[in-house]
Amino acid sequence: MRPNNPLFSVLREQPFLLLDGAMATELENRGCQLADSLWSAKILQENPQLIEQVHYDYFQAGARCAITASYQASLPGFAARNISAGEAQALIRLSVTLAANARHRYLSEHPQAGPLLIAGSVGPYGAYLADGSEYRGDYQRSLRQYQDFHRPRIAALIEAGADLLACETLPSFDEIRALAELLNEYPRTTAWFSFTLKDAQHLSDGTPLSEVVAFIEGYPRIVAIGINCIALEDTTEALRHLHSLTPLPLVVYPNSGEHYDPVSKTWHHQPHGCATLSDYLPAWLAAGARVIGGCCRTTPADIAVLHRLQTASA
């Protein structure tokens, strides 16, 4: 039996579900220092109201789904800062509460805007390592180790009321398999899975996407699949390939179009101009994308442009 899919109610009304954009970028733009192994998750403790405001600003820009600030929130990550397991789970639950507060505030001002969704972010084990391995997939753990790592966060996100999970930036087939099996412990929960890639046909760890998709088809709680946190120019070909493999709705939320220099830890525009999310929207829709937003270095302004295009095409 397939569980209830909260994406359907939105996708019946719109050609695509509009996600938010980057959380960390907005926090940095508003003065936060995120050069830290906890990344944006540290702000759950330091300045949670700022996270709530960023969620609200994305709803104001037209997003219909907020992704919680729990991507790099894990019990081991918090433990390294002498934060107890109980406190860590409370912070993860808080990430959902902050998004829900922003949703409540926005809907109280715009009662005709709903439904608005909250996706609980489940970042990969590589994000906890904080060494860029979520883009390489070159770490290895057992099925049980992956599940023991992810279970407390998933349980906290569900307990706090997330509408679905965003298992995102996944580079490793072994970790994908562990997460898919773990979802069986939560029969009323659904998730999208989005990947980082080596190229248009392979996960970052080299596994063919055809193998990944064939596996996922056996797990009805995975209600959409796609790609995130990759370069704009790599998105369309990958979406076309995924569309040839599955009828599931496709997810895409790439980086802004800038390129990251891991040595200087800075972002740079391409020398011949910088494309935007909106430039790629027609190709994404043609390739089967139904859940669309932005990842690193995207802002509420980028989401507002997508919203205007969505409204014009409705």
C-alpha positions as CSV (number, residue, x, y, z in Angstrom):
1,M,0.0,0.0,0.0
2,R,1.3,3.4,-1.0
3,P,1.3,6.0,1.8
4,N,-0.3,9.4,1.3
5,N,1.8,11.7,-0.8
6,P,1.6,15.3,0.3
7,L,3.1,16.4,-3.0
8,F,0.0,15.4,-5.0
9,S,-2.2,18.1,-3.6
10,V,0.1,20.8,-4.8
11,L,1.0,19.2,-8.1
12,R,-2.7,18.9,-9.0
13,E,-2.9,22.7,-8.9
14,Q,0.4,23.8,-10.3
15,P,2.7,22.6,-13.1
16,F,5.4,22.3,-10.5
17,L,5.9,22.6,-6.7
18,L,8.1,25.6,-6.0
19,L,10.7,25.0,-3.4
20,D,12.7,27.6,-1.4
21,G,16.3,28.4,-2.1
22,A,19.5,28.4,0.0
23,M,19.2,28.7,3.8
24,A,22.9,29.1,4.5
25,T,23.4,31.8,1.9
26,E,20.7,33.9,3.4
27,L,22.0,33.4,6.9
28,E,25.4,34.5,5.7
29,N,23.9,37.5,3.9
30,R,22.3,38.4,7.3
31,G,25.6,38.3,9.2
32,C,26.0,34.7,10.3
33,Q,29.4,33.1,10.3
34,L,29.0,29.5,9.0
35,A,32.6,28.4,8.5
36,D,31.9,25.6,10.9
37,S,31.3,21.8,10.8
38,L,27.7,22.4,11.8
39,W,27.2,24.9,9.0
40,S,23.7,26.4,9.2
41,A,22.7,23.9,12.0
42,K,24.7,26.0,14.4
43,I,22.1,28.8,14.0
44,L,19.4,26.6,15.4
45,Q,21.1,27.3,18.7
46,E,22.5,30.7,18.2
47,N,19.7,32.6,16.4
48,P,16.7,30.4,15.6
49,Q,14.4,33.4,14.9
50,L,16.6,34.3,12.0
51,I,16.0,30.9,10.5
52,E,12.3,31.4,10.9
53,Q,12.5,34.8,9.1
54,V,14.4,33.3,6.2
55,H,11.6,30.6,5.8
56,Y,9.0,33.4,5.9
57,D,10.9,35.4,3.3
58,Y,10.9,32.3,1.0
59,F,7.2,31.8,1.5
60,Q,6.7,35.5,0.7
61,A,8.7,35.0,-2.5
62,G,6.3,32.3,-3.6
63,A,7.8,29.1,-2.3
64,R,5.2,26.4,-1.4
65,C,7.7,24.1,0.4
66,A,10.2,25.0,3.0
67,I,13.2,22.7,3.6
68,T,14.2,22.7,7.3
69,A,17.6,23.8,8.5
70,S,18.5,20.3,9.6
71,Y,20.8,19.3,6.7
72,Q,23.9,19.2,8.8
73,A,22.2,18.6,12.1
74,S,23.1,15.2,13.5
75,L,23.6,13.7,17.0
76,P,27.3,13.0,16.3
77,G,27.8,16.5,15.0
78,F,26.2,18.2,18.0
79,A,28.0,15.8,20.3
80,A,31.3,17.1,19.1
81,R,30.1,20.5,20.6
82,N,29.2,18.9,23.9
83,I,25.5,19.0,23.1
84,S,23.7,16.1,24.5
85,A,21.5,13.7,22.5
86,G,18.4,15.1,24.1
87,E,19.4,18.6,23.3
88,A,20.3,17.7,19.8
89,Q,17.0,16.1,19.1
90,A,15.3,19.2,20.5
91,L,17.2,21.3,18.1
92,I,16.3,19.1,15.2
93,R,12.6,19.3,16.2
94,L,13.0,23.1,16.4
95,S,14.1,23.2,12.8
96,V,10.5,22.0,11.9
97,T,8.9,24.3,14.4
98,L,10.6,27.3,12.9
99,A,9.4,26.4,9.4
100,A,5.9,25.8,10.8
101,N,5.9,29.1,12.6
102,A,6.8,30.9,9.3
103,R,4.1,29.0,7.5
104,H,1.5,29.9,10.1
105,R,2.5,33.6,10.0
106,Y,2.4,33.7,6.2
107,L,-0.9,31.9,5.9
108,S,-2.5,34.2,8.6
109,E,-1.6,37.1,6.2
110,H,-2.4,35.2,3.0
111,P,-5.1,32.6,3.8
112,Q,-5.7,31.7,0.2
113,A,-2.0,30.7,-0.4
114,G,-2.1,27.1,1.0
115,P,-1.2,24.4,1.0
116,L,2.3,25.0,2.1
117,L,4.6,22.1,2.9
118,I,7.5,21.5,5.2
119,A,10.2,19.0,4.1
120,G,12.5,17.8,6.8
121,S,16.1,17.9,5.5
122,V,18.1,14.7,5.9
123,G,21.6,15.5,4.7
124,P,24.0,12.6,3.9
125,Y,26.7,11.2,6.2
126,G,29.2,13.1,4.1
127,A,27.7,16.4,5.3
128,Y,28.6,15.4,8.9
129,L,32.1,14.7,7.8
130,A,32.3,18.3,6.6
131,D,35.0,17.6,4.0
132,G,33.1,17.9,0.8
133,S,32.5,14.1,0.5
134,E,28.8,14.6,-0.2
135,Y,30.0,15.5,-3.7
136,R,32.4,12.5,-4.0
137,G,30.6,9.7,-2.2
138,D,34.0,8.2,-1.2
139,Y,33.1,7.3,2.4
140,Q,31.9,3.8,3.4
141,R,29.8,2.7,6.4
142,S,27.7,-0.4,7.0
143,L,23.9,-0.4,6.4
144,R,23.5,-0.4,10.2
145,Q,25.9,2.4,10.7
146,Y,24.1,4.6,8.2
147,Q,20.8,3.8,9.7
148,D,22.0,4.4,13.3
149,F,23.3,7.8,12.1
150,H,20.1,8.9,10.3
151,R,17.4,7.4,12.6
152,P,17.4,9.9,15.4
153,R,17.2,12.9,13.1
154,I,14.4,11.3,11.0
155,A,12.5,10.4,14.1
156,A,12.8,14.0,15.4
157,L,11.7,15.5,12.1
158,I,8.7,13.3,11.9
159,E,7.8,13.8,15.6
160,A,7.9,17.6,15.0
161,G,5.4,17.4,12.2
162,A,7.4,17.5,8.9
163,D,5.0,16.8,6.0
164,L,7.7,14.7,4.2
165,L,11.4,14.2,4.2
166,A,14.0,15.6,1.8
167,C,16.8,13.1,1.7
168,E,19.1,15.3,-0.2
169,T,22.6,15.7,-1.7
170,L,23.0,11.9,-1.6
171,P,26.2,10.7,-3.3
172,S,26.4,7.1,-2.3
173,F,24.2,4.1,-3.4
174,D,24.9,2.3,-0.1
175,E,23.6,5.2,1.9
176,I,20.6,5.5,-0.4
177,R,19.8,1.8,0.2
178,A,20.1,2.3,3.9
179,L,17.8,5.3,3.9
180,A,15.2,3.5,1.8
181,E,15.2,0.5,4.2
182,L,15.0,2.9,7.2
183,L,11.9,4.5,5.8
184,N,10.1,1.2,6.3
185,E,10.2,1.9,10.0
186,Y,7.9,5.0,9.4
187,P,5.0,3.7,7.4
188,R,3.1,7.1,7.3
189,T,6.2,9.0,6.1
190,T,7.2,9.8,2.5
191,A,10.3,11.3,1.1
192,W,12.0,12.6,-2.0
193,F,15.6,11.4,-2.7
194,S,17.9,13.8,-4.5
195,F,21.4,13.0,-5.6
196,T,24.8,14.5,-6.4
197,L,26.3,13.3,-9.6
198,K,29.6,12.3,-11.2
199,D,28.0,12.9,-14.6
200,A,24.5,12.8,-16.1
201,Q,24.2,9.0,-15.8
202,H,26.0,8.2,-12.5
203,L,25.9,9.0,-8.9
204,S,29.0,10.7,-7.4
205,D,30.2,7.3,-6.2
206,G,30.0,6.0,-9.8
207,T,26.8,3.9,-9.5
208,P,24.7,4.1,-12.7
209,L,21.4,6.0,-12.1
210,S,19.6,3.2,-13.9
211,E,20.6,0.9,-11.0
212,V,19.6,3.4,-8.4
213,V,16.2,4.0,-10.0
214,A,15.5,0.3,-10.4
215,F,16.2,-0.1,-6.7
216,I,14.0,2.8,-5.6
217,E,11.0,1.5,-7.6
218,G,10.6,-1.1,-4.9
219,Y,10.1,1.5,-2.1
220,P,6.7,3.3,-2.4
221,R,7.6,5.8,0.4
222,I,10.0,7.5,-2.0
223,V,7.6,9.6,-4.0
224,A,10.0,11.7,-6.1
225,I,13.6,11.6,-7.1
226,G,16.1,14.0,-8.6
227,I,19.2,16.1,-8.2
228,N,20.4,19.0,-6.0
229,C,23.4,21.0,-5.1
230,I,25.0,20.5,-8.6
231,A,26.0,23.1,-11.2
232,L,23.2,24.5,-13.3
233,E,24.8,23.4,-16.6
234,D,24.7,19.8,-15.5
235,T,21.0,19.6,-14.6
236,T,19.1,19.2,-17.9
237,E,20.9,16.2,-19.3
238,A,20.7,14.4,-15.9
239,L,16.9,15.1,-15.7
240,R,16.4,13.8,-19.2
241,H,18.1,10.6,-18.3
242,L,16.2,10.2,-15.1
243,H,12.9,10.9,-17.0
244,S,13.8,8.0,-19.3
245,L,14.1,5.7,-16.3
246,T,11.1,6.5,-14.1
247,P,7.6,8.0,-14.1
248,L,8.2,9.5,-10.7
249,P,8.1,13.3,-10.4
250,L,11.6,14.7,-10.7
251,V,13.2,17.1,-8.3
252,V,15.8,19.7,-9.2
253,Y,17.3,22.4,-7.0
254,P,20.8,23.3,-8.2
255,N,23.3,25.9,-7.2
256,S,23.0,29.4,-8.5
257,G,25.3,29.1,-11.5
258,E,28.4,30.4,-9.8
259,H,31.3,28.1,-9.2
260,Y,32.9,27.2,-5.9
261,D,36.6,27.4,-5.3
262,P,37.3,24.9,-2.4
263,V,40.8,26.3,-1.9
264,S,39.8,29.9,-1.2
265,K,36.3,28.8,-0.1
266,T,34.7,31.5,-2.3
267,W,32.2,31.6,-5.1
268,H,32.8,33.1,-8.5
269,H,30.7,34.1,-11.4
270,Q,31.5,32.3,-14.7
271,P,33.7,34.4,-17.0
272,H,31.0,34.6,-19.7
273,G,28.1,35.5,-17.5
274,C,26.0,33.6,-15.1
275,A,22.8,31.8,-16.0
276,T,19.9,31.7,-13.6
277,L,17.4,29.2,-12.4
278,S,14.8,30.8,-14.6
279,D,16.9,30.4,-17.7
280,Y,16.7,26.6,-17.2
281,L,13.0,26.4,-16.2
282,P,11.6,25.5,-19.7
283,A,14.1,22.7,-20.2
284,W,13.5,21.3,-16.7
285,L,9.8,21.2,-17.2
286,A,10.2,19.5,-20.6
287,A,12.5,16.9,-18.9
288,G,9.9,16.0,-16.3
289,A,10.8,18.2,-13.4
290,R,7.9,18.8,-11.0
291,V,9.6,19.9,-7.8
292,I,11.9,22.9,-8.5
293,G,13.9,25.3,-6.4
294,G,17.4,26.4,-5.6
295,C,20.3,25.3,-3.5
296,C,23.6,27.0,-2.6
297,R,23.9,30.7,-3.4
298,T,20.3,31.1,-4.5
299,T,18.0,33.6,-2.7
300,P,14.4,34.7,-2.3
301,A,14.8,36.9,-5.3
302,D,15.6,33.8,-7.5
303,I,12.5,32.0,-6.1
304,A,10.4,35.1,-6.8
305,V,11.4,35.0,-10.4
306,L,10.4,31.3,-10.7
307,H,7.1,32.1,-9.0
308,R,6.3,34.9,-11.5
309,L,7.0,32.5,-14.4
310,Q,4.9,29.8,-12.7
311,T,2.0,32.2,-12.2
312,A,2.2,33.4,-15.8
313,S,2.0,29.9,-17.1
314,A,-0.9,28.7,-14.9
